[in-house]
Amino acid sequence: MPKPKAQPDPAPSVRPEVSPTPVSYPPYRAPSHSAAKRSGPSLVSLALLVTVPAVFAAAALRPR
């Protein structure tokens, strides 16, 4: 069985030239927040409003 001949590597392609005109990018704009600011008490205040009375009730009703 004859051996296949090794093919030479292809010649490297010519490098593209640098564009003579500078590339301009659009100005950076931070994405706007679509959700409006919440009104009323914060989530921490609401959590404490629920948790603190429950803790006091559990301490008061605990069997002695």
Steps between C-alpha positions, in 0.01 A plus 500: 500500500661832397544769765308825441726795428514765768347825380688821585328745732314778318674836488376747763248751370585867468415703810225756451610859513401725789205723422623856438190657659444458875202296609244693704294330766170636632528674839453276801165534671423313820174304473215687658315341789151416383360440849381812679616577855295317761292718724428413861708321762806303399503123490710488818239705687222272377693189605560643848135605525402135458788329684530703822140448624526129417820467706341685796187284477706181496698618804185601689306179426790266571420250777681569827 
